[in-house]
Amino acid sequence: MKALEAPGEARAEWEFLHELVENTTGQNGYSTIEGLFNQMAGEVEAFKAKELTWAALGDTGVTVEL
């Protein structure tokens, strides 16, 4: 879900972060927002505790205690 379309050649934040990680580490990593979230969910303790996945977020998201 997007609030607004990016103007011109603007990119989504996750696309910028993907390129930054690839250029600085040489690792390709995730190639979609789902992939990024699922990678974070496997590494961030608060996300791991909830066993979160992109598919489980739904339209309203979830609350995570930090």
Residue pairs with C-beta under 8 A, 6 or more apart in sequence:
1 59
6 12
12 33
14 30
14 33
14 36
17 36
18 29
18 30
18 31
18 36
21 27
21 29
22 28
22 29
29 35
29 36
29 39
30 36
30 38
30 39
33 54
34 54
34 55
37 52
37 53
37 54
37 57
38 53
38 54
40 47
41 47
41 48
41 51
41 52
41 53
41 54
42 48
46 64
46 65
46 66
47 64
50 62
50 64
52 62
52 64
56 62
